[in-house]
Amino acid sequence: MDEEWYDDDAGPVVRPYAVTGGRTRPAANRALELVALVSTTEHGRAMVRTLDPEQRNIVLLCQSIQSIAEISAQLNLPVGVARVLVGDMIDAGLVRVTRPARPSERPDVALMEKVLDGLQTL
């Protein structure tokens, strides 16, 4: 590996800092959960050849829906870097994100059990 980008003990140290501009949060300061689902937009597919390597890899990977955690693992990026890149890519219209429902937005468990019971009796 190129010595400038790799430290034997720490691994890649300069590149993640460089690709995020030293930021630890996306420019829009949006919270992206590890389980937030990311998919490539048509605009992202059209722009793939013009993107930086990390963004290109995310666009290609997310042609099938991936979570932030999966992007981080598949592309060997720190989670914070994946969040920053995906946040920036949302702003550029390259990807779209579907967030998980918050507990307060989920249906009541008792109601779901009644629905399940009703379906099982059919």
C-alpha positions in Angstrom: 0.0 0.0 0.0 1.0 3.6 -0.5 2.8 4.6 2.7 1.2 8.1 2.7 -2.3 6.5 3.1 -1.5 3.6 5.4 -0.1 3.1 8.8 0.9 -0.5 9.7 -0.6 -0.3 13.2 -3.6 2.0 12.6 -4.5 1.2 9.0 -5.7 3.9 6.6 -5.4 7.1 8.5 -5.2 10.0 6.1 -7.7 9.1 3.4 -10.9 9.0 5.6 -10.0 12.5 6.9 -9.4 13.7 3.4 -12.6 12.4 1.9 -14.7 14.1 4.5 -12.8 17.3 4.7 -12.1 16.6 8.3 -15.9 16.6 9.1 -17.5 14.1 11.4 -21.0 15.0 10.4 -22.7 15.7 7.1 -22.9 19.3 6.0 -26.7 19.4 6.6 -26.0 18.0 10.1 -28.5 15.2 9.5 -28.6 12.2 11.8 -28.3 8.9 9.8 -29.0 5.8 11.8 -26.9 2.7 11.2 -30.1 0.9 9.9 -31.1 3.8 7.6 -31.6 2.3 4.1 -29.7 3.9 1.2 -30.5 3.5 -2.5 -29.0 5.1 -5.6 -31.1 7.6 -7.5 -31.3 7.9 -11.3 -29.2 11.1 -11.0 -26.6 9.0 -9.0 -26.5 6.4 -11.8 -26.0 9.1 -14.4 -23.2 10.8 -12.5 -21.3 7.7 -11.5 -18.3 8.3 -13.8 -17.7 11.8 -12.4 -17.7 10.9 -8.7 -14.9 10.5 -6.3 -13.9 6.9 -5.7 -15.7 6.5 -2.4 -18.9 8.1 -3.7 -18.7 6.0 -6.9 -18.4 2.9 -4.7 -21.5 3.9 -2.7 -23.5 4.6 -5.8 -22.6 1.2 -7.3 -23.2 -0.7 -4.0 -26.5 1.0 -3.3 -28.1 0.0 -6.6 -29.5 -2.7 -4.3 -30.6 -1.2 -1.0 -28.0 -1.1 1.7 -27.9 0.2 5.3 -25.3 2.6 6.5 -23.8 -0.2 8.5 -23.6 -2.4 5.4 -22.0 0.4 3.4 -19.4 0.9 6.1 -18.6 -2.9 6.2 -18.7 -3.6 2.5 -16.5 -0.6 1.6 -14.3 -0.9 4.6 -15.0 2.7 5.7 -15.4 3.9 9.2 -19.1 4.4 10.1 -18.6 8.1 10.6 -17.1 8.5 7.1 -19.9 6.5 5.6 -22.5 8.8 7.3 -20.7 11.9 6.1 -20.4 10.7 2.5 -24.0 9.5 2.4 -25.3 12.8 3.9 -23.4 14.7 1.3 -24.7 12.4 -1.4 -28.3 13.0 -0.3 -27.8 16.8 -0.7 -26.4 16.2 -4.2 -29.4 14.0 -5.1 -27.1 10.9 -5.7 -28.9 8.7 -3.2 -32.1 8.6 -1.2 -32.4 7.4 2.3 -35.4 5.6 4.1 -35.2 5.9 7.8 -36.6 3.4 10.2 -39.8 4.3 12.0 -39.4 5.8 15.4 -40.9 3.8 18.3 -43.6 6.5 18.7 -44.5 6.1 15.0 -44.9 2.3 15.1 -48.2 0.6 15.5 -49.2 -0.5 19.0 -48.1 -4.1 19.7 -51.5 -5.0 21.1 -53.1 -3.9 17.9 -50.6 -5.9 15.8 -51.3 -9.0 17.9 -55.1 -8.6 17.4 -54.5 -8.3 13.6 -52.3 -11.4 13.6 -54.9 -13.3 15.6 -57.6 -12.3 13.2 -55.5 -13.3 10.2 -54.7 -16.7 11.8 -58.4 -17.4 12.2 -59.1 -16.9 8.5 
